[in-house]
Amino acid sequence: MADESRKRLGRGLAALMGDIDSEAEAIERSRTQRRIPIEFVRANPRNPRKTFAEDDLTDLTNSIKEKGIVQPILVRPVADETDSYELIAGERRWRAAQRAGLHEVPVLIHDVSDKEALEIAIIENVQRADLNPLEEALGYQQLMEEFQYTQQDLADVIAKSRSHVANTLRLLKLPNSVQDYLSEGLLTAGHARALITSDEPAALAEQIVEHGLSVREAERLGQEGLPEAKPKAPKKEKDADTKALEKALSDALGMKVSISHKDNETGSVQIKYKSLDQLEDLSKRLQG
């Protein structure tokens, strides 16, 4: 992809989203902005964003009820259909508007190709940090496979480093269980990158999630690997006298009694009760 093409896409996206304030572009936006019935708009099945946090949707719904939709939704006409538009960017606003009970939504209508629609959807979501790490990686992969983007092309358009793009794409090499943690927000991209070179990423990821490890702790775990499990010492068999004493005490108290001896002739006695009545009865006996 040529440098001029990359610059055009980056600037074009900013203009479409209302981030460039030149007079000519403002006039052009006002010409294409309309209010249409919300049922005329449909979701884009190729939108890279698949998950929408319930709390975020609830907050946005409440905001829309109070102030309406501040920024228009970006759509394109559906070919060969009347009064039908497909979302390019702004699906979260569209979902929240439905929850808020809006009958009409402000839209910017742009007649773009499938390629341009996917480019804008992916880049807009990345720039707004609306994608989880796995969705971002899948979006990059889709642009590279379908539209021959290079890693440098992506880095230029989304204003991130080439190493960021490369490291994000590497997340797709992780096992499915680790990718699921990423999708669910249980692991960050930093956690996941610490597992990429590990021989046992799934097991390490489980440890990170279970113990709530920080990225630095995850990096250390990735370098050192899981600690080897220590072999359990064989369970020492109780002698006949101990077993007999346990039985005698159990019969006398009506509760299960367990005696544990140590080599230095110390030990412990454990009494298990089945109800508070039994506990109260035991307490009276010990105090009496």
Steps between C-alpha positions, in 0.01 A plus 500: 500500500644836401577774755242732342230234532579448867490874570171532311338223702621637833382854420180373340412309815558807716277705271226236504504486879487878537856548625608747231346843524569670168211704366469300177488170685248633751274605213537159338409325825192715543383396152533130572364506855139395543263360758346168401276243675713272712343191343653602163847422642644149522819369660810427295570124521867566428548746782820397681345588833302203633467573872323793666540541876163510673604776742624721215179448305293586805696821563474604136127421495445727799706775337302475175171516691617826656695667218427303183768378258772766485702350215324363189521134407688418180300288251495403134201421274420131451511418129167431327298575816293808578530670838761254619844590636789298641711621789860593429587646840301571815334168578523559876312831461242327280446222755470748785257713297274197458508440875424866562189470282608748231291491183751692287881525500737754341712341229773589254434315174799402287483272198819297548616157385524187715875556524468861612223414747715232664804728509306778669329264747828345611703820515228700673465235770878476547542876527225515762644199689161329473639159405632236736851375406369194316248700294777743410726216388223341290424837342864545399510149362185561297641816342826323416336191353215664307653831395875432493591737782855467631584543868655837414182608317295424811746679727486814285121510478422435867791713626663219696844343474571208271611299805157560657334357189740202492456423870120527471494256209710253702211465745321291234762228549391440860275201590125549483465493879740795532320687221174447689653665808595797279150529356347489847737766632658263753841549336648818355715513188802546730417178684451312173825624343686361801369153407578496128844339531398263779479124447186483717302821441159351588613378843680828571195702396287300741742585781498870410121517501459287812746704708440842342866546405631830367664527158844508661420188701368337181824584320699339781275195491541480121879502534521257791208272413273323744669378820544125511250334727667355807434129547266435790643313793340160546221507754611345827281212611359534853593232748244270660508679838421838342211353302363336813519827695325686216216247507465513877480881504260503204269255675512699825429838339272385218716698257784408266842543664831504313842490668818611326842415648829670416847354536578717803207344690282810454181490297141616464150371560225595255133464596238538226145596596192479278285764665512793740330282760794260487743791532312635803496154659876464444563843647306410816692177542838671462402777744342265750 
